[in-house]
Amino acid sequence: MPSYLHYEDYPYPDPISYINQAPLSKFKTHNAPRKDNWDLWFDGAYERKSVLVVGCGTTEAIFIAAQEPMLSITGIDPSASSIEISEKLAKSEGIKDIKFINTPLELFESEQFDAIICSGVLHHIKDVDIFVSKLRSLCKTGSMVSVMVYGNQVRKHLIDFCHFLKTIGVEPDKKGIDFVRHLIESLNKGHPIRAFYETANKTDSQIADTWLHTYFKQYSASELIDAVERHNFKFSRWINKAPFTPSLFDKLPKKFSEFSERFISLKDKDQYDINQILNFSDAKITGAFKAI
C-alpha cells in the first residue's frame, strides 16, 4: 500500500494555517532560488530557469513561484487532493508560470530541469537509491538539487513513540488523530514527545504527517550526503544551519585548544554530525547538491 494515501484525506500542509497569517504570495523559502541567491543556484545570467518541485504538497511550489518570477515551476505530488488544492490556490493568488501534475516521482517523465526542490520527501522513501537515481535523471549536468529531510537529534524520541502507535493500530484517520492529540497533551510537561509537539503546528494534517505516517527515517548529515552522492551528485552546501553553525569548537577557551584541533582534523562529514548533535536544531536539515 502506498505510504501517501493519508494525504488524500489530510493534504499537507494545511494551507489554512498559512492563509490565516498572510497571503501565500508573501511567504518565502530559503530552500529555493531567488534573485538574491541566484549565484548559489545557477551559473550565468539572471534569466528564466525551469524548476521541479517534488512532493510539492499544497503550498511549496506556490511559495517558490511567488518569490521568484524568473522561474518556470512544475509541481508534482502523488496526492490528488494536494494537487487540486495547489491549483486552486495558485489561481486565487494569481501565480503565473506554474503547473501541477498528480504523479509520484517514479512515474514522472519530463525533459531535464535547471534545478529541483525536494523538501520533506526523501525521509518517507524506503528505497532511497531508486528515488535519488530518478532525481538525477531529471537534472541537467550542473543542476542544483535542494533536499530537506528530518534530522536524527531533535526527533530521536519520535521513532519509539510512532512505533508504539503503529503497534496498537492507530491509523491516520480522524479517530487516530484525535487519540494522538489527546495522548500527547496528557504527557507530563517535561516529556520530550510533548516538548516536540509544542513546537509544531497542531493541525490534523500535521499530526497525521508527523506521528502517523506509515514510514519515515531520520538522517544524520553524513547519511544524507552519502544517500545523495551515490547517484552522481556532489554535496555543495548546507541551506539551513543545523549541521554547520555555530560550532562550539570555534569558541573554546585557549586551554581547550587541543580538542578544537582534533575536531578540525576530522573529516567534514564527521564535523557536520557533531555540529548536528551540539546545535540541536535539526528538526529539518537541508542540503544543496550539484548534479555531476
Secondary structure, DSSP 8 states (H G I E B T S, - for coil): --TTTHHHHS-SS-THHHHTTS-GGG---TTS--GGGHHHH-SS-S--EEEEEET-TTTHHHHHHHH-TTEEEEEEES-HHHHHHHHHHHHHHT--SEEEEE--GGG-----EEEEEEES-GGG-S-HHHHHHHHHHTEEEEEEEEEEE-BSSTTTTHHHHHHHHHHTT--SSHHHHHHHHHHHHHS-TT-HHHHHHHHS--SHHHHHHHHS-S----B-HHHHHHHHHTTSEEEEEESSSTTTSS-GGGG--GGGHHHHHHHHTS-HHHHHHHHHHHH---SSEEEEEEE-
